[in-house]
Amino acid sequence: MAGTVVFPPVDPGEDLKVSATTFVAFEKCPDQAGARFRGIYGAESRASFTGGLAHRIFARHLRDGPISPDGLEAACREEIGAGLNPKMVALGLKPSALGSVIKEVGDLYDRFKTFGAEGFEGAEVALEATPADGVLLHGSIDAVFDGKEAGPRLVDWKTGGVGDADTQLAFYALLWTLDRGEPPGSVEAVSVATGERVRAVPSTEDVQRTAGRVAHLVSVLRRAWADGTALDRVGGPWCRWCPLLDECPEGRATTSILDR
């Protein structure tokens, strides 16, 4: 039987809504995460838009069954109208340019269909937990499968490479545990584009350590906002897409080195 996960005490302060994305950002560069909490995001990208549309098509397939080649364009346009129009506008993507995007999504969908759906239980499964006063953890699991005796298998689809998915998967394991009462059987990141997989089987101890990392995020941000101190800035490949790049000497120095 799984042990109990206890969220550590945190500094009092402003309400915080923490997602996997902000947690990953904080562990790379606290100041970049701080910008996200202030509503400062990087520019929308074509790759992000295409990936978001592909995720909606994957979820539609799992919930409603396969989409025929002739029906894919209509399905894509329906999904865009249901929630992606603002991103399309922000990207400056004209309706006449959607054809190439839909083709890219179709190629990803063809690869996706080879993975199968045995044991499928839910798509875009929303989770949230309030482990401390004013702290809301939230997220959506792309797909949940029946892992039999091992427990639920949580899957996060990637439309590019898998990359360093460990931190994101750890957050999902924590969120699932707080929402459902025990750790999932496994958490996976699966690249539809390349077939790469990263898989973890989280123990109660693993989830407890992640709880400590998230509690650290909460206390650091609240403390910085309360006394006006600057958050740490850490350079890395993520600086290329950081909305703070123009005002960040560390980020500019890092991107200069990376561009050599």
N, C-alpha and C positions, 0 to 999 in steps of 0.2 A: 504494500500500500504506500502511495506517495506521501512524503512528509509535507509539513506545512511551510509555505513560503511567506515570510514576514517582510513587508516593505519597511525599510529602515526609517527612522525619524529624519525629517527634513527641516530646513530653516523656514520660518513663516515668511509670507510675502505675497506677491502678486499671483493670481491664478495662472496656471500653466496648462496648456493642452499639448501633450507630447505625442508625436507620431513616430513611426519607425524612421521616416526621412529626417526628422529633426534630431533624433537620437544619433543616427549615423553621422549627420553633419557635425554635431557637437563633439563626437569622439575624434573627428578629423580636425576640426577647427572651431573652438567655442564661439568665436566672434561671428563666424558664418551662420552658426545655428542661432545666435542672438538676433541676427538680421532677419532670419526667417520668422522668428517670434514677433518681430516688429512689422511683419508684412512686407519685407523687402526680399523679392525673389529675382532669380536670374531670368533673362529673356526666354520666352517660349521657343522651342526648337522643333524643326520638322521631325527629327527622330523621336522626340518625346510625344508629339502629336500622333505619329504613325504607331508608336508603341501603345499609346493609350487606346487608340481605335482597335488595334489587334487584340488587346486584352478584353475589350467588350465583345468582340467576335468570338473569342475563346469561351467566354462565360456563356454567351448565347448558345453556342454549340453544346456545351455541357448540360445546360438547363433544358434546351428545346430540341436537341438533335442536330445532325449534320445540315449544313447549308449548301445547297446546290451551287455549282459554278455560275449558273445563270442568275441565281438569287443573291449572290454575294454583294454586288454593287448596291442593290436596294437595301440589303441588311446594313451595309456600311453607312449609307446615307441616313437610315433610320436611327442608327446609334449616334451619329454626329448630331442629328437634330434633337436627340434625347438628352444631350449633355455636353457635347464637345464644340458646339458653335462658338462660345466665347474664346476658346483656345484657337480655333481656326481664324477668328477675327484678329486676335492678338498676334498671331503668326503672320498675318497678312496674306493668307492662302486663299486665292480666289476659287470659287466653285469650279471654274474651268480647269483648274490644276489638280482637281481631286483624282482624276483618272490614274495618274502615276502613283499616288498614295494608295489607292485601292488595289492596284496591282501588287505593291509591296506587301500590303496586308494579306492579299490572296496567297502570295508565296509563303508567308509565315503560316497562314492557316493550313496550307497543304502539309507543311512539316508538322504542325500541331496535331493534325489528325492521326499521325503515325504513333502518337504516344498512347492512344487508347484511353478509356474512361472507366475501367473496371473498379468497382468500389466507390464510385463517385457519390458524395453526400451533399455537397453544397458549393456554390460559386459566389465569389465576392461576399464572403461571410464577414459581416461587421462585428467587431468586438470592441468593448470599452470597459474600463475599470477606473475607480476612484480610490487609489490606495492611500491617499493622504489628503488632508484638507486643502481644497483648491487645486488639486492635481488630477487631471484627467488624462489617462492613457487611452489611445484609440488607434484603430487600424482596420484594414480589410484584408482577409486572406483570399488570395486568388481562387484557390480550390482546396476543398477538404475531401479526403478519401478515407474509406474504412481500412484501417491498418490491422484489422482482425484483433488477435490477442495483444498485439504490440501497442494498440491505441491509435487514435486518429493520426493521419499523415497529412501535414499541412504543406501545400505547394505554392511557391511564388514563381510565376512565369517571367522569364526574361526574354526580351526580343532582341537583345544584343548579347554580349558575353556575360558570363556569370559574375566575373569580377570578384571582389572581396565581399562576399555576401554574409559572412559569419555574424557581423554585428546586427544586421537586419533580421536574420533568422533568430538570433538570441532574443531580440525584442519581441518578435512574434510568439516565441515560446513563453516568455514572461506574460504577455498580454493574454494568451490562451489560458494559462494557468490561473491568473487572477480572475478571468471571466468565467472559466468552467470548473475551477476547483482542483485541477491536477494537470501536470505537464502533458503535452501531446506525445504520441508515440515517436514521432519524428517530424523534423522540419526540413524542407528541401527548396533549393533554388534550382530551377531547370531552364536552361537556355533553349528556346524553341529554334533559334537560328543555328546553333552549333551542336546541340545535343549534350552539352556539358551539364554536369550535375554537382551540386554541393549539398551534402546531407549531414544532419546532426541528429543525435538521439539525446535530447536534453534530460539530465537528471534533476532532481529537486535541488541539489547543490548547485548545479549550473544555473538554474533559474534564480536561485537566491543571490548568486553573484551578480547576475544581470540586474536584479532589483537594486542592489547596491550601486551599480553604475548609473542607473536611471535616477536614483535618489541623489547621487552626487551632482548630476546635471541640474536637478531642481534647486539644490542648495547653492550651487555656484552662480546660477543665473539670478536667483532672488537676492543673493548677497550683493552681486555686482549692481543690480538695478537699484537696490536700497541705498547703497553708499556712493554710487556714481563711478565706481572703478571700471577700468576697461577690461574686457574679456581677452583672454589669450588669443593670439593669432598664430596659426601654424601653417606653413607653406606646404604645398603638395600639388599633385595633378588637378585636384578639385578647384584650385585657384582660377583655372581658365574660365570657369563658368560662374564665378562668384560675383554677385552684384556689388560687392564692396571693393572690387579690384582697383578701381581708379583712385580710391582713397587709402589703399593699403600698401605700404612700402614692401612688406614681407611678400605679399602676393605678387607684386610687380617684379620683384627680384627673382622669385621662384619661376614665374612664367618666362622671364628672360633667359634663365638657365635652361629650362625645358625646351625653348625654341632654338637653342644653339645646335 
